[in-house]
């Protein structure tokens, strides 16, 4: 494993003899994405693996807001150039907020396979890190130094109680219960690769099952959606979701 540690790219890279790149993007926990040994071992056998951090460590942004999508694009291009992988395809696996990023990236790098675990079909505001951040939100992501249109949280007394108790489902559910800015929807029309969506029967973080179903209804997209009988949100670690990821990659290799 090669540790890549700079402002331009903070990641772990597992080189595999010019095999195509799989990029892994974690959720709202800072640092390198946590991946189950079973999944990592499988990926190392068949791919070159790039496991991103994108905030909260090194010289990266301290919080999950206004993360440039170019960070992921340039990071993938960097390892492809450095390790002579220019002619190889790229696949992306993202979990939660990383799934949101993975789906957004389909517009810019045309991945062969995109696997989005418990993802969103919308761009959301960044994760608040104080009252000022909550009241004056920023997008989670930018492109060309411009914030990507996003859905803002709506606060009331119950929402504040839930946040205090580290319960976040209601804040996302409330924000999409009314009229939604169409510009905040993730545009997948240009995606030519295959997409796997994995959602949980019970997701306590945000309504991933409902949001995946929004994507399912979009026309002209090669998408498979599987709802797993899980109560959880860390799909890069659970045995059930790992089996689905590996099975899908086996089918599309």
N, C-alpha and C positions, 0 to 999 in steps of 0.2 A: 504494500500500500504506500502511495506517495502522498505526503501532506503538502497541499498547495495553500500557502498562507500569505495573502497579500490583500491590499485594498481592492484590487481588481478581481480576485477570485480566492475565496476561502472555502476549501473543499477537500475531500479525500478522493483520490483517484486510484482505481485498481486497473492496471494495464493488462490487456490480454491479446497479445499478438495480432494487432490490427483488426480485432473484432469490432463490430459496430458499438456505438456508445449508447448506454442507457443512463439517463440523468435522473436522480432521485431528489425530490424537493419535499421537505418536511412541513409541518404545520406551524402553529403559533408558539411553539417552544423555541427559544433562541438556540443557536448553535447548529452543529452538524445533525442532519436528520438521523433519528434512531431507527435502525432497520434490523429485523430479526436475522439471526445467523442463518436460518434456513433459506431465506430469500437472498441474502448476500452471497451465500455459497453457490446457489443456483446461478445467479447473475454472473459471478466471476468465472464460471465454467463456459459461458456462452457469449459474454459481452465484455467490453471495456466499461467500467462502472464509475460514474462521477456522482458523488454524494455531496450535495450543496449544504452550506450554511448561507443565510442571506441577511441575518440581522443579529445583533446582540453579542457578537464576539469580534475580536481583533479590531480592524479598522472599518468594519461594516457599520451601517446605520444602527444606532442603539435600539430602535423600536421598529415594529412592523407597521410602517407607514411610508408612503412615497418610495417604495422599492423600485428601482428602474428595471424594467423587463430586459433592458440591454445587458444587465449584469449576468443573467442566465444565458442569453444569446452569445455574448462575448466569451463567457466561460466555456461553453460548449465548443465554440470555434477555436479557442485557445488550445484546448487539449487535442482537438482534431488536427490542428496544425503541428503542434509540438510532437505528437506521437504518430504522425503520418496516417491519419484517419480521414483525410479530406474526402475520399470517395465513398465513405461508409454512411449508412443511414443513421438516424438518431431516433431514439424512443424516449418517452418521458413518463415517469411515475411520480405522481404527487399525492399527498395526503392532506385533507382538510384545506387550510389556506394554500398549501402547496398544490392541491388539486385545482384550486381556483387559478393559480399561476399557470399550471400545466395546460389547462384549457385555453387560457389567454394566449399562451405561446404558440398554439397551433396556427395562428395567423402569421407568424413571423419565421418559423423554422420548418414548417411542414413535416412534422415527425411521422415516421412510419406507423408507430403505435403510440397512443396516449392512454394511460391508465390513471383515472382520477378516482381516488378513494374518498368517500364521504365529502364530495366537493360541493361547490356552489355553482349555480348557473348565472350568478350575478357577480359584479365587482362590488365589494363592500368597502366602507371606510376602514381606515387603519385601526389597529387595536389601541384603544385609549390608554394613556399612561399618566393620567392626571386630569383634573377638572378642565384645564385649558384645552387639552387634547380632545376631551369629550364634547365640549361646547363649540369648539372650532375645528371640526374634523377635517382630515386630509384623506385622500384616496390611499388605499393599500399599495397601489402600483402607479408607475408613470411610464410613458413612452415618449421619446424625443423631448424629455424634460417637461412634459405636460402631464398633469394628473388625468388618469383615465376616469371617466364619469362613474360615480359610485352611489350606492344606497347609504343614506345616513341613518343612524340609530334614532329612535324616538323614545324619549324618557318619560316615565311617570313614577309614582311612589313604589309601585310593585316592581318595576324594572330595577330601581335603585336597591330595593331589598334583595332581589335576586342576585344582582351584581355583588352585593356585600356578602352573600352566601356562596359566591363563586358558581352561580347557576346562570348560564348565558343563553339557553335556548329561547327564552321568552323575548329577549331583546331582538333577536333576528326574526323571530316569527312575527312580532308586532310590526317591524319595519316593512315587511312585505305583505301585510294584511290589507293595505289600502292601495291607492294608485302608485304604480311603480314607474320610475323613469326608464323608458325603453333603452336609452343610451347606456344604462348600467348593465344591461344584459350582455353576456359573453357571446360574441359572434363566432360561430363555428362554420359558417358557410364556405369558407375557403379551405377547410380541412379536407385533405384527400386521403389521409390515413385512417386506420381503424381506431375506434374509441371504445374503451371499457369503462363503465361507471359502476362502482361498488358503493352501495349505501347500506346503512344499518336499519333493521326493523325499528330499533329504538336508539336514536341518536340524541344524547343529552346536551350536545354543544350547539347544534343548529339543525334545521329541518332538511338534512341532506337527501332523504328519500323523496320529499316533495320537489326539491330543486332538481334532482336528477330526472324526475318525471317531466319537468319542463323541457329539459334537453331532449328527452325521448320523443317529444311531440314535434320537434323541429324537423322539417322535411330535408331530404337529400343529404343526410348525415349517416355514415356507417357506424352506428352506435349500438352497443350491447349494454343493457342495464341489469345488474343482478342485485337483489335485495337480500342481504344475509341476515340470518336469525341471530343477530348479535345485539348486545346492549353496550355500545362503546364507540370509540372514535379513533383509536390508534391502529389503523388497518395495515401499517407496515410492520406490525408485531404479532397480530393474531394469526393462529394456525389456519382458521377458516378462510380468511382473506388472502393469506399467502398462497394457499392452494389455488384459489381463483386467479391470482396474478400469474403464477407460474403456468397454469393450464392455458391461459390466454396467450401468453408469450410463446409457448410451445406450438400452439395452433397457427401463429402468425409468423414464425421464423421461416 
